Amino acid sequence: MTMTAPIHTITTVMEATAEYPRHSGAALLHLCDGGIFIAWIRMSPNDDPEFPGNDDAPADLACATSYDGGATWQNHRTLVELPDGDTSVYTPSLLRAQDGSVLFRYERYHTFVKDQPRCISAYLCKSTDECKTFSEPMPIFERSSSHMGSSNNMRQLTSGRLIIPIMHAAGNVLENDGEGLAPTDIVKAGCYYSDDDGATWRVSDNYVELPMRGAMEPQIEPVSDGRLIMMVRTQLGSVYHAYSTDQGQSWSKAQTTGVTAPESCPGLVRLPDSGHLALIWNNSLYDPKFDHYGKRTPLSVAISQDDGRTWGEPYHIEDDPAWEFTNPAALVTGDGKLLVAYEASKYKLLTPPGRLGRSRMHLKLASIDVESLYR
């Protein structure tokens, strides 16, 4: 039996407007003064009046700060402007490094146009003043036609190694999207890693591969025995996972986690006190006749106490059947709250074949008592 969510609060970080129809792909960070810093993709309208917030809409990166656990936000500003000639700025990630500085990763989509080859560069910056300013960007990779990352996932291992999950894509951007249940551009998941504080990067020796559209939007966390676990979005009716025993240099074959899911991005975070894992995903039935293979509602969270082998009872964060809840990012606070930032928008069409709504996508934040998830 799936239970209703434990006591939690939900606030709207940014409401979508005609000027900015989509707020997407957030990243969260603790500040040393007790605040919470959030960065996200802020999309301007594309040339499609019906779906102005599609994935290929122009975008920059925005940020804000909260000093009340995410209830209200202040100090709104543009974090990375959209460079002239680029399509968008994408996939922010934030990390408190071992030396106390803040690392900030993002990507410039030089060309991200439907049915055309992609061209993407990824960069790493550092802040020593708690995200007030950042250093000049250092390249992770430049002008790639095949590599791209995912938001809110950059980790530093106890060895000091930096890990950034990435996807290797074949095919053109959103190829055949809208003409069937999913695009035909195929992706596989791996990671970049650096042992010199981001000065140089290497890519994993192999990728996690799956049928259909592949292994998408990887999320990586360390587990109790020193391995890394990777969670991926799929078109196979479940979130899948793989493991690395060599700090991300190679990855096992992916297997199902056993939790049901449509094609949607999972969120993953390691709970700092217990070392347990929290998975945030759409706990809904697989539907091969519906857009993205099922509805992206409810948005749920579950705990694993055995390094991802099994998962506890899922709890709903939001479960309105007419809404999509997607692209979660998570952070655990010092007072035992699980913060989940995610996008919310009404479906355009609720009956098969279905259609996601891309006219207004709001950025929301749920605050959940971690202890109440252990039931």
N, C-alpha and C positions, 0 to 999 in steps of 0.2 A: 504494500500500500504506500502510495506517495502522500506525504503529509504536507500541510500548509507550512509556509515559512515560519521560523521562529520570530520572536519580536525583533523588528528592524524598522529603520526609517529610510525613506526615499526622498531625495531632493533633486531638483533640476539644476544642473551646473550651468548649462547654456541652452536656451530655447531657440529652436530654429526659426528663421525669419526669411522674408523674401531676399534680403541682402546676403544672408548666409543660410542656405536651406539645409545644410548638413554639418553637424559637429560629430567628429568620428575619431576612432582609433586613439584613445587617450593613454597616457602614461602617468603614473603616480610616484611621489617621492616624499619621504620624511625630511623636513628641514630641521636643523639643529636648534632653532628657537621654538620648536614645538609645532610649527605650521606644516601644512600639507601643500605641496606644489603639484599642479596638474598641467600637462601639456597635451594638446590635441590638434587634430587636423580640422581646419576651418575652411569649408568649401564655399566658394562663390558659385552662382548659377552657371550651368553650361548652356548650350544653345537648344536644349530640349525643354520646352515649356511644361511638358507633362512630368518629366523626371529630371528636374534641374540639379539634383544631388547624386547623380550616378557616380560610379567609381572613377570615371574619367573626367569629372568636373575639375576646374582649376581650384587650387587650394594652397594656403599657407599654413603655418603653425602658430597657434595662439597659446597663451598660458595664463594662469591665475593662481592665487594663494588663498588658503583657508586657515583660520585660527580657531575654529569651533567644530573640528571633526568633519568638515565637509558640509555643514548646514548652510553656510554663506561663503561667498567668494569675493575677493578684492584684488586690486593690483592687476587688472586685466591688461594685457599688452600683446603685441605681435612678437612672437619669439623668433621666427624665421620668415622673412618676406619671400614671396614668389619671385624668383629671378626672371628677368626679361627673357623670353624665348622658351622657358620651361613650361611644362604642362601643370605640374603641381609639386608641392613639398609634402612628404609622406612619412609614415611609420616612426613617430617619435618613441624613444626609449630612454629611461633615466636609471642611473645606478649610483648608489653610494659606494665609492671605491674604498679599498682597504686603507689608503693614505688619508681618508677623510674628504677628499675632493668629490665632486659630482661629475659623472660622465654622462654625456648626452649624445645619442646617436639619432640620425635621421637620414632620409633619402631624398634626393632630387630626381624627380621624374622628368628627364629632358624631353622624352616623347612617350606619352601614354595615351594613345588614341586607338579607339576600337578598330579591330581588324588590321592593325599595323604592327610592325615589329616594335618592341619596347626598347628604351634606352634609359638606364638608371645608374646613378652614382650614389654611394653611401659614404657618410662622413661621421667622424667622432670629434666631439669638442669636450673641453674640461672647464669646470667652474670651481674657483677657490673662494668665492664669496656668496655661496648659497643661492646660486641660480640668478644672481643679479646681472652678471655678465658671463660670457663664455669665450674661450680661446678661439683662435682661427681654426676652422675645420681641417682635420687630417683625413685623407682618403682611406677608406677601407677597401672599396673597389670603385672603379670609374668607368662610366659609359658602357655598362654591360648590357647585352641583349638577352641575357638568360637569368641573371641573379636578381633577387629582390628579397626584402626582409618582411618581418611582421612587427606590429606595434608592441610596446610594453614588455619586451623580453630581452634583457641583456643581463648576464650574470657573471660574477667573479668567484672562482673556486678558491678553496683554502690555499691552493698552491700559488695563487695569484693569477692564474690563467683567466683571460676574458673570453666569454662564449657569447656569440651572437647567432641565433637561429636564422637560417636563410632558406629560400626556395630556389630551385633550378627549374626554369620554365622552358618549355618547347611550344612553338606555335605563336601566333600573334595575340595581341591584347584582346581579351574577352571575345575570342573568335567564335562566331556563331551564337553569341549571347542574344537571347530574345527569340531565337529561331527554334529552340528546343528547351529541354529542362536544364541544361547547363552548357557553358562554353566548351569548346574542344581543345583549348590550350591545356597541355598536360604539365603537371609540376611534380617534383620530388623534393624531399626535405633533407637538409643537412645543417651544417653550421660553419661559421668562420671562427677561428680562435687565435689569440695573441698571447705570447709569453713575454712581451716587452712593453707592457702598458699601452698597447694600441699603436705602437710605431710601425709594426709590420703584422701582416695577417696571413694565415694559411686556411685553406678550405678542407673540410673533412675528406677522408679517403674514399668514402662511399656515401650514397644517399639512401634514404628510406623511400621505397617505391611501393605504390599500390595501384590497383586497376582503376579504370575509368579516368576521372580527372586527376587522380593521384593523391599524394600526401601533401596537404596544404597547411599554411599558417602555423608552423611548429611553435610549441612552447616547451621550454626546457627548465628543469630544476634538478639539483642534486638530491639524492636519497641517502638513507642511513648507512648503507654499506659502501659508500664512496662512488657508486655508479651515478650516471645521469639518466633521467627519464625524459623522453620527448613525447608530447601529446600532439596529435595532428587531426585536422579536419579532413573528412573523407566524404565520398558519395556512396558509402557502403552500409549505411544504417547504424553506425556506431563511431564514437571516438576511438581511434587506434593509438597504440603506444609502442615505443621502441626504447632500447637501453644502450648506453655506451659504458664500457668498462675501462676506457683509456682517455677519459676527460674530453670526449667529443671527437677524437681522431677517427673513430669508426663507430658504426651503428648496427644493431641487430635488425633482423627482419621484423616488420611491424605486425602486431597481433591486436585483436579487438580487446578493448577494456571491458566489454560486456554491457556498457551503458548505451541505451538507445539514443540516437541523435539523427537529425537531418544533416544536410551539408551546411555547417555553420562553424564559426571559429570558436574553439574552446579557450578558456582561461585557466591558468595553473599557477598556484603559489604555494611555497613551502612555509608552514607555520613555524616561526622562529623558536618558540619554547619547546614544542613537542617534536619537531621534525616531521610531523604528519603533512600530508598533501591535501590541498583543497582544490577541487575541480569545479569550474563554473562553465555550464554548457546548457544547450537547449534540450531538456529531457522530454522529447516528444517522439511520436511514432514515425518511423521511416515510411515514406509514401513515394514510390517511384513515379507516380502520376502527378506529383505536385512540384511547383517551382522550388528548386534547390532541395528536392527529395524530402520534403516535409516542412511543417510550420516551425518558425523560429520562436516558439512560445510553448511552454513556459521557459523562463530563465531560472535555472536551478543551481544549487551548490551541494556537493557531497564531500565527505572526508574519507581519505584512505589512511589507515594506521599501519599498513604493511607494504609501503613503497610502491603503491599503485596496483598491486595484485587484485585487491578487492576494494569495493567502495560502499560506504554506508548509505543510510536512507537519504534520498534526495529531498531537499526542501526548496520550495518555490520562492524566488525573489519577486517576480511578477509573472502573472499567468493569464492576462487578458487575451482571449482567443483571436481578437481582431487586430492585435499588435505584434510587431516584430521586435524582439529584444536581442541584440547581437553585439559582437566584438567586445567582450568583457576584458577589463584590466583590473588587477587586484593588488591590494596592499594591506598588511596587517599592522595595526597601530599598537603602541605600547600599552594601551589600556584594554587590549583584548578584543578589538573590533576588526572585523573583516570589511574593508571598503572595496566595493565593486563599482567601477565606472563602466557604463555601457550606453549604447545607442537605442533609441526607442522611436518607432514610427508605425503608423497605421498601414495595414496591408492595402494594396490597390485592388486586389481581387482575392477573395477568400475561398472560392470554389475552384476545383481543378480546371485548368492547369495552374492556377494561382498566379499572383504577381506581387512582388515586393513593392512597397511604397518608397519613393525616392523624392518626394516633393518637400517634406519636412522631417528631418531626423534630429531629435533632441538628444543632448548629452545629459545623462542622469547618473546619480550616485546613490548606492544603497550602503547603509551601515548596519552590520549584523554582529550580534554577540557570538563570538567563536564558540564559547563553551556550550551555548544552546544547540549547536549543531551535533553534539555527541549524544545521540538518542537511539 
